[in-house]
């Protein structure tokens, strides 16, 4: 997978969809699953995008008293993700209690992504 700064065009829809998890309202899980399923990224790559790119950029919103709820401006989101991007593995996400709690929703979305991809490409 290319680094994010070399892949902004394909990453942007995924960043915006995964950004739903960090808004101050209920995420639209169907939208997140649809966008991620239509993306060129494997589930492992989506994990990396979520925990190494989107999480470092947007997780502070979860602790904000007046967090963002309307959505993320594309230009701001791109700048923020590229600024906060963490290289390396997301293997130790379970050591962070906030990520562990957060992951229950992500696991549901991952299942939906797999189901959507299987329906669209039954030969897989």
Buried (B, 14 or more C-beta within 10 A) or exposed (E): BEEBEEBBEBBBBBBBBBBBBBBEEEBEBEEBBBBBBBBEBEBEBBBBBBBBBBBBBBBEBBEEEEBBEEEBEEEEBBEBBBEBBEEEEBEEBEEBEEBEEBBEBBEEBBEBBBEBBEEEEEEE
